[in-house]
């Protein structure tokens, strides 16, 4: 994206985090982005298309950053734990980003694809290595559980009920235990120092 498109994208993310698509207009978008209405019209065809672009970019960007954060040989349980905790930390650092995901994750098919990237690969790798104990046909339910726990943890962070560290570690530990990892090992994995999330 060009610098102007990035400003429009960031402004849209902030606005959509607190309003529905129909409540966002070009004038407000231009004001938040710090650009003219003409610049907005030159860079997008509609508010609806902008929303879809924001969703698609947000989903692919976070998946790529999480995937880049771990060495291919890392224990899949550690990769999954780190991925969950990255979402909590980024929610703390970028509340608008977290609010956007929490608001639209259940209704946007594109945003739901966020859980079908690295999380699914980590789960399948863990299953193949006998790190996890569930039936293959339960995979869709496992992914739904991970997404639901992650979103609830993000909401706890946003509402100030838990720190990102506590919410992330709790979510990761409980998911790992549900997948068959022992309690002590799950806690150790979920509280290991979290590396930096690679830049976009």
Buried (B, 14 or more C-beta within 10 A) or exposed (E): EEEBBEBBBBBBBBBBBEEEBEEBBBEBBBBBBEBEEEBBEEBBEEBEEBBEBBBBBBBBEBBBBBBEBBEEEBBBBBBBBBBBBBBBBBBBEBBBBBBBBBBBBEEBEBBBBBBBBBBBBBBBBBBEEEBBEBEEEEBEEBBEBBBBBBBEBBBBBBEEEBBBBBBBBBBBBBBBBBBBBEEEBBBBBBBBEBEEBEEE
